[in-house]
């Protein structure tokens, strides 16, 4: 159980880092693609170029916002410790004669596990939202690139915009996949924490008389 919990934490951190890198690439390339489309000599005469510029501009804006939000979510999770699992000794929980110190230690861990449940839920919801947004960004960039590819005439700027748009579409969709894995791994972290909390609560219920005697 402990090894599985630790692997979930490591997977969560690794996937978040990869997702941040992919979102950075997506945001940069979609920004470059939008700029190149606007700089194209066909921008004022070709509706496909203007359409591509609009899609790529929206993709860039969503990309930068998603990147900033994801970094903030990760920092909050790191500071609060809500992306890590907490394990308490099985020997302590199965001890038929725990000391008052053991009971106090279990209570401290239980309080830590219980206090972050709202924060964990917010982090989980935000990762789901960012994952969906990343897929949308990839689709928007793909639509923009497709519009550029349909142009009957292209100049250097429109070709550069097309290439950057393709890269943005691929990295955006990949970011969505990795963020989906982030969501799954964080769900496992939350599940592991909930299981630990349940074990400690059972331990506390079994030793409630000892707590009463110790405090009386």
SEROFI-157127 format. One line per field, with one value per residue: residue in one letter; y, x negated, z negated of N, C-alpha, C, CB in turn. Coordinates in steps of 0.02 Angstrom, whole numbers, always signed. Atoms other than C-alpha are relative to their C-alpha. Glycine has a CB too. Layout:
BEGIN
resn <- (A; ...)
nc2 <- (Y; ...)
nc1 <- (X; ...)
nc3 <- (Z; ...)
cac2 <- (Y; ...)
cac1 <- (X; ...)
cac3 <- (Z; ...)
cc2 <- (Y; ...)
cc1 <- (X; ...)
cc3 <- (Z; ...)
cbc2 <- (Y; ...)
cbc1 <- (X; ...)
cbc3 <- (Z; ...)
# end
This chain:
BEGIN
resn <- (X; X; X; X; X; X; X; X; X; X; X; X; X; X; X; X; X; X; X; X; X; X; X; X; X; X; X; X; X; X; X; X; X; X; X; X; X; X; X; X; X; X; X; X; X; X; X; X; X; X; X; X; X; X; X; X; X; X; X; X; X; X; X; X; X; X; X; X; X; X; X; X; X; X; X; X; X; X; X; X; X; X; X; X; X; X; X; X; X; X; X; X; X; X; X; X; X; X; X; X; X; X; X; X; X; X; X; X; X; X; X; X; X; X; X; X; X; X; X; X; X; X; X; X; X; X; X; X; X; X; X; X; X; X; X; X; X; X; X; X; X; X; X; X; X; X; X; X; X; X; X; X; X; X; X; X; X; X; X; X; X; X; X; X; X; X; X; X; X; X; X; X; X; X; X; X; X; X; X; X; X; X; X; X; X; X; X; X; X; X; X; X; X; X; X; X; X; X; X; X; X; X; X; X; X; X; X; X; X; X; X; X; X; X; X; X)
nc2 <- (-60; -58; -7; -23; -69; -40; -1; -47; -67; -12; -6; -64; -53; +7; -18; -72; -34; +10; -39; -71; -10; +5; -60; -55; +7; -16; -72; -35; +13; -30; -72; -11; +13; -56; -59; +11; -6; -71; -33; +24; -50; +18; -7; -46; +22; +70; +14; +58; -24; -35; +51; +36; -46; -2; +63; +7; -49; +28; +56; -28; -29; +56; +35; -37; +1; +68; +11; -36; +33; +65; -13; -21; +61; +43; -33; +8; +70; +12; -35; +31; +71; +38; +46; +56; +48; +5; +68; +9; +67; +52; +30; -42; +7; +68; +12; +6; -41; -60; -49; -65; -32; +29; -27; -70; +0; +18; -57; -52; +21; -3; -71; -23; +30; -26; -72; -20; +32; -50; -22; +54; +0; -57; +17; +51; -33; -44; +40; +23; -58; -16; +54; -13; -61; +19; +32; -53; -38; +41; +0; -67; -7; +43; -34; -55; +27; +27; -58; -23; +50; -4; -60; +14; -29; -9; -32; +27; -7; +48; +67; +4; +5; +69; +46; -12; +23; +74; +16; -19; +48; +64; -8; -13; +63; +40; -29; +25; +71; +3; -28; +52; +45; -37; +7; +68; +12; -38; +36; +55; -30; -15; +63; +27; -40; +17; +66; -9; -34; +49; +45; -35; -10; +64; +7; -46; +26; +59; -20; -60; +5; -18; -73; -27; +12; -40; -70; -10)
nc1 <- (-41; +43; +35; -49; -15; +58; +3; -51; +27; +54; -32; -34; +50; +31; -49; -12; +58; -4; -57; +20; +44; -41; -42; +45; +13; -63; -13; +50; -9; -63; +12; +41; -42; -47; +38; +19; -60; -16; +52; -3; -22; -67; -46; -55; -35; -20; -38; +28; +55; -30; -32; +54; +27; -48; +4; +65; +3; -39; +39; +56; -26; -19; +61; +36; -41; +3; +68; +7; -43; +29; +58; -26; -28; +56; +33; -44; +3; +66; +5; -45; +14; -59; +13; +38; -37; +23; -8; +12; +24; -51; +13; -34; -72; -19; +24; -58; +11; +37; +11; -32; +40; -21; -66; +10; +31; -52; -45; +33; -3; -70; -17; +34; -34; -68; -1; +13; -46; -29; +54; +11; -55; +10; +56; -24; -46; +39; +38; -48; -16; +58; +7; -50; +22; +57; -28; -31; +54; +26; -49; +0; +62; -7; -46; +38; +50; -36; -20; +60; +18; -47; +13; +22; +66; +32; +65; +43; -34; -55; +29; +26; -59; -26; +44; -8; -67; +1; +35; -44; -55; +25; +20; -60; -35; +42; -8; -64; +9; +40; -39; -48; +38; +7; -63; -5; +50; -19; -57; +29; +29; -56; -28; +46; -6; -64; +7; +39; -43; -48; +34; +14; -64; -17; +46; -22; -63; +16; +38; -31; +2; +67; +5; -39; +37; +61; -16; -39)
nc3 <- (+0; +5; -63; -49; +16; -20; -73; -22; +12; -49; -65; -2; -7; -66; -51; +4; -31; -73; -23; +0; -57; -61; -4; -18; -72; -34; +4; -41; -72; -23; -3; -60; -58; -7; -21; -69; -42; -4; -41; -69; -49; -21; +57; -17; -60; +3; +62; +34; +43; +57; +42; +35; +51; +56; +37; +32; +54; +56; +26; +38; +62; +45; +20; +53; +61; +28; +26; +63; +50; +18; +43; +65; +31; +21; +56; +58; +20; +30; +64; +48; +6; -19; -54; +28; +41; +69; +24; +71; +12; +9; +65; +50; -7; +20; +68; +45; +60; -18; +53; -12; -52; -64; -15; -19; -66; -49; -5; -39; -70; -20; -8; -62; -56; -6; -10; -69; -48; -43; -45; -48; -48; -44; -44; -47; -47; -43; -48; -50; -42; -41; -49; -52; -35; -43; -59; -39; -31; -55; -55; -30; -38; -58; -47; -28; -46; -58; -41; -35; -51; -55; -39; -68; -5; +65; +2; +52; +64; +5; +7; +69; +43; -7; +36; +72; +18; +6; +62; +55; +4; +27; +70; +39; +10; +45; +67; +25; +19; +61; +55; +18; +43; +63; +36; +25; +52; +59; +29; +39; +60; +45; +24; +50; +61; +31; +30; +61; +49; +24; +46; +62; +34; +30; +56; +52; +28; +41; +60; +28; +75; +23; -6; +55; +62; +0; +8; +62)
cac2 <- (+0; +121; +87; +111; +274; +338; +290; +389; +542; +526; +500; +653; +765; +698; +716; +894; +945; +869; +952; +1122; +1101; +1048; +1193; +1312; +1244; +1256; +1435; +1491; +1407; +1465; +1642; +1633; +1559; +1697; +1830; +1755; +1741; +1924; +1970; +1876; +1982; +1891; +1938; +2080; +1987; +1806; +1761; +1596; +1690; +1800; +1649; +1556; +1709; +1715; +1531; +1536; +1695; +1613; +1458; +1564; +1658; +1498; +1419; +1557; +1564; +1374; +1373; +1505; +1419; +1249; +1321; +1404; +1241; +1145; +1274; +1269; +1079; +1081; +1210; +1126; +951; +897; +804; +686; +530; +503; +331; +284; +130; -26; -92; +56; +36; -150; -131; -197; -92; +75; +208; +382; +445; +324; +386; +567; +529; +448; +600; +720; +620; +607; +796; +824; +705; +776; +960; +957; +870; +1030; +1088; +918; +928; +1101; +1041; +891; +997; +1122; +986; +918; +1093; +1125; +954; +993; +1166; +1089; +979; +1132; +1227; +1083; +1079; +1268; +1264; +1120; +1216; +1368; +1265; +1180; +1350; +1403; +1240; +1274; +1440; +1441; +1552; +1560; +1670; +1643; +1706; +1597; +1444; +1483; +1507; +1338; +1248; +1330; +1293; +1108; +1102; +1193; +1072; +918; +985; +1046; +877; +791; +911; +859; +675; +703; +812; +671; +558; +694; +686; +497; +495; +631; +533; +387; +502; +562; +383; +329; +473; +431; +250; +302; +418; +277; +162; +294; +333; +148; +145; +296; +218; +58; +156; +291; +227; +249; +430; +462; +384; +480; +647; +620)
cac1 <- (+0; -139; -235; -78; -42; -219; -212; -51; -135; -288; -177; -74; -227; -307; -149; -120; -297; -276; -105; -179; -314; -186; -70; -219; -261; -77; -61; -222; -188; -7; -64; -197; -70; +56; -78; -139; +38; +67; -98; -52; -30; +134; +210; +316; +368; +388; +528; +442; +291; +400; +499; +337; +274; +432; +425; +240; +258; +394; +285; +138; +242; +315; +143; +61; +206; +205; +17; +24; +170; +84; -76; +24; +118; -46; -125; +27; +23; -163; -150; -2; -71; +91; +8; -84; -23; -36; -65; -52; -134; -27; -111; -41; +134; +134; +58; +186; +107; +56; -17; +57; -85; -35; +144; +87; -23; +123; +231; +103; +97; +287; +304; +179; +269; +441; +395; +344; +494; +573; +407; +384; +556; +518; +352; +437; +574; +446; +341; +496; +541; +364; +359; +520; +453; +292; +394; +493; +331; +265; +425; +425; +243; +282; +428; +316; +179; +306; +370; +193; +165; +317; +249; +227; +75; -50; -194; -334; -231; -80; -191; -277; -105; -49; -201; -184; +3; -28; -154; -33; +108; +2; -72; +99; +180; +32; +48; +230; +180; +47; +164; +291; +156; +124; +308; +303; +143; +208; +369; +262; +170; +335; +398; +241; +258; +442; +398; +266; +390; +517; +390; +343; +525; +555; +401; +465; +637; +560; +456; +580; +583; +395; +411; +546; +441; +286; +376; +476)
cac3 <- (+0; -47; +114; +218; +127; +155; +339; +357; +281; +394; +546; +502; +485; +645; +748; +685; +736; +909; +926; +880; +1013; +1145; +1102; +1115; +1288; +1338; +1279; +1362; +1530; +1539; +1499; +1635; +1757; +1722; +1743; +1907; +1974; +1934; +2019; +2177; +2332; +2361; +2193; +2263; +2420; +2370; +2246; +2207; +2139; +2029; +1968; +1926; +1833; +1727; +1681; +1643; +1539; +1433; +1416; +1359; +1231; +1159; +1158; +1056; +933; +912; +887; +751; +663; +670; +595; +456; +421; +413; +297; +181; +181; +142; +2; -81; -53; +28; +171; +54; -32; -219; -292; -475; -548; -529; -687; -784; -715; -754; -926; -1054; -1192; -1119; -1232; -1252; -1144; -1006; -1015; -1008; -857; -767; -806; -733; -571; -565; -587; -446; -331; -367; -359; -176; -99; -32; +40; +121; +202; +271; +342; +422; +501; +567; +648; +735; +799; +861; +946; +1040; +1084; +1153; +1270; +1326; +1358; +1463; +1566; +1592; +1648; +1765; +1842; +1864; +1945; +2058; +2116; +2159; +2251; +2360; +2424; +2612; +2595; +2452; +2406; +2282; +2135; +2172; +2191; +2025; +1945; +2014; +1944; +1773; +1773; +1804; +1661; +1548; +1591; +1555; +1393; +1335; +1361; +1278; +1130; +1115; +1110; +977; +874; +881; +807; +676; +629; +613; +511; +395; +373; +314; +194; +121; +110; +17; -105; -134; -168; -294; -378; -389; -471; -598; -638; -669; -781; -876; -898; -966; -1092; -1141; -1321; -1335; -1278; -1409; -1547; -1495; -1496; -1657)
cc2 <- (+63; +13; +26; +74; +46; +5; +48; +72; +18; +10; +67; +57; -1; +22; +75; +38; -7; +41; +74; +14; -1; +62; +62; -1; +20; +75; +39; -8; +30; +76; +19; -8; +57; +63; -5; +6; +74; +37; -21; +55; -14; +12; +43; -23; -70; -14; -60; +21; +35; -50; -38; +43; +2; -63; -7; +51; -24; -57; +25; +28; -54; -37; +35; +0; -69; -14; +33; -34; -66; +9; +20; -60; -44; +30; -7; -71; -16; +31; -35; -75; -45; -46; -62; -46; -2; -71; -2; -73; -49; -32; +40; -11; -68; -17; -4; +43; +62; +47; +64; +38; -26; +29; +73; +6; -14; +59; +56; -16; +5; +72; +27; -27; +31; +73; +20; -26; +50; +25; -53; -1; +57; -14; -50; +31; +44; -39; -27; +57; +17; -54; +10; +61; -15; -34; +52; +42; -38; +0; +68; +11; -42; +31; +59; -23; -26; +57; +27; -49; +2; +62; -19; +28; +10; +39; -29; +2; -51; -71; -10; -7; -70; -49; +8; -23; -75; -21; +15; -50; -66; +6; +13; -64; -46; +25; -24; -72; -5; +29; -49; -51; +33; -8; -70; -13; +38; -32; -58; +26; +15; -64; -31; +38; -15; -68; +3; +32; -49; -48; +33; +12; -64; -12; +44; -25; -60; +19; +62; -1; +21; +76; +32; -7; +46; +74; +15; +8)
cc1 <- (-43; -36; +46; +16; -57; -5; +52; -23; -53; +30; +35; -49; -31; +47; +16; -57; +2; +57; -17; -44; +40; +45; -42; -14; +63; +13; -48; +13; +65; -6; -40; +43; +49; -36; -20; +59; +19; -50; +2; +27; +70; +52; +61; +42; +27; +38; -26; -56; +28; +34; -52; -28; +46; -4; -65; -9; +38; -39; -58; +23; +18; -62; -38; +38; -4; -68; -8; +41; -30; -60; +23; +28; -55; -36; +42; -3; -66; -6; +42; -14; +56; -10; -38; +45; -30; +14; -16; -16; +57; -8; +35; +75; +25; -22; +60; -7; -42; -8; +39; -37; +18; +67; -5; -31; +51; +48; -30; +4; +71; +21; -30; +35; +69; +2; -7; +49; +33; -51; -13; +54; -7; -55; +22; +45; -39; -40; +46; +17; -58; -11; +49; -20; -57; +24; +32; -53; -29; +46; +1; -62; +3; +45; -36; -51; +33; +22; -60; -20; +45; -10; -26; -69; -28; -64; -40; +34; +56; -26; -29; +58; +29; -42; +8; +69; +4; -34; +43; +57; -23; -17; +60; +39; -40; +6; +65; -4; -38; +38; +56; -34; -12; +62; +7; -48; +18; +61; -25; -33; +54; +30; -45; +4; +65; -2; -40; +42; +52; -31; -12; +64; +24; -43; +21; +64; -13; -35; +29; -1; -68; -9; +37; -38; -61; +15; +38; -45)
cc3 <- (+0; +66; +54; -12; +22; +76; +28; -8; +52; +69; +7; +13; +70; +55; +0; +34; +76; +29; +4; +61; +65; +8; +18; +75; +40; +2; +44; +75; +26; +3; +62; +63; +12; +26; +74; +47; +9; +45; +73; +46; +25; -55; +18; +59; -3; -65; -39; -48; -62; -47; -40; -56; -61; -42; -39; -57; -62; -33; -43; -67; -51; -25; -56; -66; -33; -31; -68; -55; -22; -46; -70; -38; -27; -60; -64; -26; -35; -69; -54; -10; +24; +60; -25; -41; -70; -24; -75; -12; -11; -69; -56; +2; -23; -71; -48; -63; +16; -59; +17; +55; +69; +22; +22; +70; +54; +10; +42; +75; +26; +13; +65; +62; +12; +20; +74; +51; +48; +51; +53; +54; +50; +51; +53; +53; +49; +52; +55; +49; +47; +53; +58; +43; +48; +64; +46; +37; +60; +60; +35; +43; +63; +53; +34; +51; +64; +47; +40; +55; +61; +44; +70; +13; -70; +8; -58; -68; -9; -7; -70; -49; +2; -40; -76; -24; -8; -65; -60; -9; -31; -74; -45; -15; -46; -72; -31; -24; -66; -59; -21; -46; -68; -43; -30; -57; -64; -34; -43; -64; -51; -29; -54; -65; -36; -35; -65; -55; -29; -50; -68; -40; -33; -62; -58; -33; -46; -65; -32; -75; -27; +2; -59; -65; -5; -14; -64; -61)
cbc2 <- (+0; -10; -66; -42; +8; -31; -70; -11; +5; -59; -57; +12; -6; -73; -39; +23; -30; -76; -11; +17; -55; -63; +12; -4; -72; -36; +23; -25; -75; -20; +24; -48; -66; +15; +8; -68; -39; +32; -17; -63; +0; -73; +32; +69; +6; -47; -11; -51; +48; +51; -49; -19; +71; +9; -59; +10; +68; -25; -44; +55; +45; -49; -7; +71; +19; -51; +27; +73; -12; -38; +55; +53; -39; -10; +75; +19; -46; +28; +73; +9; -17; +46; +34; +25; -71; +53; -49; +23; -1; -53; -4; +75; +13; -51; +56; -72; -42; +37; +16; +41; -10; -76; -7; +36; -51; -62; +27; +7; -72; -31; +41; -21; -75; -10; +33; -23; -37; +59; +13; -68; +6; +64; -29; -56; +42; +43; -59; -26; +61; +6; -69; +12; +54; -46; -53; +46; +14; -71; -17; +53; -20; -70; +26; +39; -56; -40; +56; +9; -69; +0; +46; +30; +67; -69; +78; +39; +71; +6; -12; +63; +51; -20; +12; +75; +23; -31; +39; +70; -13; -22; +57; +48; -35; +2; +77; +6; -39; +38; +67; -35; -19; +75; +14; -50; +22; +73; -26; -38; +65; +39; -50; +2; +76; +1; -49; +42; +60; -39; -23; +67; +26; -58; +18; +69; -21; -47; +11; +6; -72; -35; +25; -36; -74; -7; +24; -58)
cbc1 <- (+47; -51; -31; +65; +13; -64; +11; +66; -29; -50; +50; +38; -55; -22; +64; +7; -66; +11; +60; -37; -54; +42; +36; -66; -21; +58; -6; -70; -2; +58; -38; -60; +38; +34; -63; -33; +59; +0; -68; +45; -47; +2; -37; -27; -46; -62; +72; -26; -45; +52; +40; -56; -8; +71; +8; -55; +29; +69; -27; -35; +61; +47; -46; -13; +74; +15; -52; +23; +71; -21; -45; +55; +44; -49; -12; +73; +9; -55; +21; +71; -17; +56; -39; -58; -2; +36; -45; +61; -46; -6; -75; -16; +21; -29; -49; +10; -36; +34; -75; +2; -75; +5; +47; -45; -57; +39; +17; -72; -27; +45; -24; -73; +7; +37; -54; -66; +53; +27; -65; -1; +67; -16; -59; +37; +52; -47; -36; +65; +17; -63; +13; +70; -21; -48; +53; +43; -56; -12; +71; +3; -61; +27; +62; -34; -40; +62; +29; -58; +3; +71; -51; +49; +1; -14; +8; -66; +27; +47; -55; -41; +53; +1; -74; -9; +50; -38; -67; +29; +29; -62; -50; +46; +13; -73; -2; +53; -37; -66; +31; +29; -67; -13; +59; -13; -70; +15; +47; -52; -39; +55; +8; -72; -3; +56; -34; -63; +36; +29; -67; -35; +52; -8; -73; +11; +48; -44; -72; +72; +17; -54; +29; +67; -22; -36; +40; +48)
cbc3 <- (-61; -56; +21; -4; -75; -29; +28; -39; -71; +0; +11; -66; -53; +12; -10; -74; -28; +16; -45; -65; +2; -2; -66; -40; +17; -35; -72; -17; +13; -47; -63; +2; -9; -68; -43; +8; -31; -71; -29; +4; +60; +21; -59; +14; +59; +7; +17; +51; +39; +25; +44; +50; +29; +26; +48; +51; +24; +24; +57; +41; +14; +36; +60; +23; +16; +55; +50; +8; +29; +63; +31; +8; +50; +58; +15; +19; +60; +45; +7; +21; -70; +13; +56; -43; +32; -46; +39; -43; -60; +56; -14; +13; +71; +49; -22; -19; -54; +58; -8; -66; -13; -6; -60; -52; +3; -24; -70; -22; +8; -54; -60; +0; -10; -66; -40; +20; -37; -42; -39; -36; -37; -41; -41; -37; -38; -42; -35; -34; -45; -44; -33; -31; -50; -38; -20; -45; -52; -23; -27; -55; -43; -20; -38; -55; -33; -22; -44; -50; -30; -26; -36; +50; +39; -33; -6; -3; -8; +61; +52; -17; +20; +75; +20; -16; +52; +61; -4; +12; +70; +40; -7; +36; +67; +23; +3; +53; +55; +10; +21; +63; +33; +14; +47; +57; +24; +17; +56; +42; +17; +38; +59; +27; +18; +53; +48; +14; +33; +59; +30; +14; +50; +50; +22; +29; +57; +39; +18; +24; -23; +44; +67; -5; -5; +66; +58; -11)
# end
